[in-house]
Amino acid sequence: MSENSNKPTMDKGAAVRDGFSSKFGIIAAAAGSAIGLGNIWKFPYITGQNGGAAFIIIYLICIALIGAPVMLSEFLIGRRAQRNAVGSFKKLAPGTPWFLTGWMGIAAAFMILSFYGVVAGWTIHYVILSVTNAFSSWVEGESVEVFVGLISGADGKWWLPVLYQVLFMILTSAIVLGGVKDGIEKYSKILMPLLLVLIIALDIRAITLPGAGAGVEFLFKPDFSKIINNPASVLDALGHAFFSLSLGMGTMITYGSYIGKKENLGVTSIQVTIADTVIALLAGLAIFPAVFAYGIDPAGGPGLVFMTLPAVFAQMPLGALFAVMFFGLLTVAALTSSVSILEVVVAYFKEELNMTRTKATIIAGSVITAFGAVCSLSYSDISFFNKAIFPTFEFVLEDGTWTFLQQHNFFDWFDKISANFLLPLGGLFIIIFVAWKMKKEDVKDEVSNSGALKVGYFVVFEVLAKYVAPIGIILVFLHSIGVLRLISWALGNK
Ligand code: PHE
């Protein structure tokens, strides 16, 4: 295939490539990608499941030692190549199979956005519920019933979650359609600061609730026995660092290709990493004091946000207002992330398959929306969707016997294959590519803007990228395919 050479692009005129126009726009767009359902929906519930503060400390270590160097690696690949996730590898390592890393990223993007849009769709439903002040009249237990009713399509309303998912995908596509400067950057610049303001307002409300102290303590007072007794927590923390920072599928390669040659990639990586982490912590601070103040189980699982917070809002002064703010914020955060996922595919279609942005967006958006609808329906009572497609069983070893755990639906499959398999593997290849395949002079040249910037941290980056991060990612990977669980079982730990 020879589309490696000078590609006939659809861009008019000379080699003008769309890109971010300002420093703040870069940070807002990249941080907007990282900050999403991962921070506000997933981080609190897995922190709750893993016992709180000690888990957060391990998570922070993973972010610093693995997340930050992988992010810098993605940025520098993208900016050096000036291409999408696939084209970047073709350009930097022509004639090698490295571009398959990009293909894996495209596959991950399709899968992640399919189920991501479903969860984001649920949040839209909750925005509407809070606008109509529905929570205030709920009796105990009703929030669980309402959530389960929504996702399972109770009362013949199987189409409702699908409708929300489609709506969310239309919003995502509309922003991506606008292109980099006029679409992604413009919206992120408005939405991201708004998000920060909303979440701080929620924090203030939450920590001033009577009985909030226990929640704050849960978040900030570590009990390491919880981690020592459950070694898998460490790997959970590492895996979530990956998902939360949008790493491993070429999102930051694609965004890196839009970053100007004068920007400082190292500093940008650190700023995005810090912004993502701060938002996750602020989200935890908004949720846990309230969870504890109202005696809700912090280990309540993936339903934590949707099932318990409406109950909390219902019992709160000005609850309706805070509910609108919270679910509005969650939708906004999901939107700036979903845009970055779709952009990975659109940039690939546009540059490698020579489509216009419009055509690429419509094709990618429609296919993902269709897959998303199947993901959504796999929670419904319609047996064709919830049983017929990929019925799988998971068996876990409990007290010496294998026990049937659950039947995975389409949604679970997409979630598991992408987040637990494709992302860690993609991230591993990306960091190995930078640390072991690219020439050190080229890496240094890109990071230092051809010597214009002092990069005293380069030695640290090198050690992290060559050794620490790959080994860490391999551990996440082994964990996610269950190898470590097998080993630990074989060693008699379980
Ligand atoms: N980081 C996003 C979140 O936390 C999800 C995401 C994953 C986005 C992978 C892009 C790529 O919600």
Residues whose N, C-alpha, C, O or C-beta is under 5 A from the ligand:
A	BS01	LIG	S33 A34 I35 G36 L37 G38 N39 F243 S244 L245 S246 L247 T251 S337 I341
